């Protein structure tokens, strides 16, 4: 049993293009990374994030406003989040 904090404070503002990633995509990238790093199986459900704290500033690349385009963030930006977390 342990815990982790993923702090994305300082992330740039949301973009006018489509590389923004909603928080759900960020959480998915974090779960993927944790599964890669742990020697044990981690279930793919919300419970596996119970000991994890994620800090993402609003209106940023990783937590854009409701009107921001996000399609490219689902692939490109999420892979960069994995790179940063690793």
N, C-alpha and C positions, 0 to 999 in steps of 0.2 A: 504494500500500500504506500502510495506516495502522492505527490501533487506536482503540478507544473503551472507556470504562468507564461503566457505568450502575449507579449506587450508590443503592439504595433503602433504605439504613439510615435509621432513624427512621420507617419505615412503621408505622402503627398495628397493634395486635394483631388477630388473626382475629376475625371477627364471628360472633355467634350466628345471624344471618340468612344469606341465600344470596349475598351480594355478594363473597365471597372469590374470588380468582382463583389457580389453581395456576400454578407457574412456567412451564409450557408455554405458557399464555396470555400471560404477561408476555413471554416470548421471541418469540412471534408478533407481539405489538404492537411490539416493538423492531425486528424484521425489516421490518414494514410501514413504520415510521417511517424506517428507513434507506433503504428503496427510494424513499420519497417525497423524501428529501433529496438523494440522489445523482443525478448526471447520467448515470451508467452503469447498465446492467442488472445486477441482483444476483440470482444463482440462488436459488431457493427450496429450499435444502437446508441441512443442519447445517454444511456447510463454510463457508457465508457468515458464520457466527458465530465462526469460528476466531479472528479478531483482536479479538473482543468479550468483555469481562469483565462479568458481571452479578453484583451483590451484592444478595441478598435475605435479610432476616432470617427465620429459621424461626419458625413459629407466628404469622406476621403475615398481614395482609390479602392479601399477594401470595405467600405461601408457607404456606398453612394446614396444619393437621394433617390426617391421613388421614380423620378422621371429620367434618370441617367441610363444610358445604354450599357448593357453588361454582357452581351453575347461572347465577345472575345475573352473576357475575364474568366469564363468557365474553363478555358483551356490554357491560354498563354499566361495569364496572371496567376492562376492556381498553381501552375508548375513553378513559377518564380517563388511563390509562397513556400512550396516544398523545399526549394533550394535554400531559401533564407533560414528556414527552421532547421534543416539538416546542418 
